[in-house]
Amino acid sequence: MISFLTGFMDYKNSISKKVMRRDKIDPGTFSILEPGWWVLHAAAIAGIFLLARRMQRQ
């Protein structure tokens, strides 16, 4: 009975991952190359640049 429930939970988990498109293989170290990380880094670099320009003018 318990093995049936754990198997059912694994099945539900795999369906939810497929729906949310998280069923792909983890690329490991190169997961930082995904588009979300590039956007985050670009925004952070631009923010630091703008902060430095604002501090320079004062």
C-alpha positions in Angstrom: 0.0 0.0 0.0 2.8 2.4 0.9 4.7 1.6 -2.2 1.6 2.3 -4.3 1.2 5.7 -2.6 4.9 6.7 -3.2 4.7 5.5 -6.8 1.5 7.6 -7.3 3.2 10.7 -5.8 6.2 10.2 -8.1 3.8 10.0 -11.0 2.0 13.2 -10.0 5.3 14.9 -9.5 6.5 13.9 -13.0 3.3 15.2 -14.6 3.6 18.5 -12.8 7.2 18.9 -14.0 6.1 18.2 -17.5 3.4 20.8 -17.3 5.8 23.4 -15.9 8.4 22.3 -18.5 10.9 21.4 -15.8 11.4 17.8 -17.0 14.6 18.5 -18.9 18.0 17.1 -17.9 20.0 19.3 -15.5 23.0 20.6 -17.4 25.0 20.9 -14.2 27.5 23.7 -14.1 26.1 25.2 -17.3 22.7 25.9 -15.9 23.9 29.4 -15.4 23.7 29.8 -19.2 19.9 29.7 -19.1 18.2 33.0 -20.3 16.9 33.9 -16.9 20.4 34.2 -15.5 21.6 36.3 -18.4 18.7 38.8 -17.8 19.5 38.9 -14.1 23.2 39.6 -14.7 22.5 42.2 -17.3 20.1 44.0 -15.0 22.6 43.9 -12.1 25.5 45.2 -14.2 23.4 48.0 -15.6 22.2 48.9 -12.1 25.8 49.1 -10.8 26.8 51.2 -13.7 23.9 53.7 -13.1 24.6 53.8 -9.4 28.3 54.6 -10.0 27.3 57.4 -12.5 24.9 58.9 -9.9 27.6 58.7 -7.2 30.2 60.3 -9.5 27.9 63.3 -10.2 27.4 64.1 -6.5 
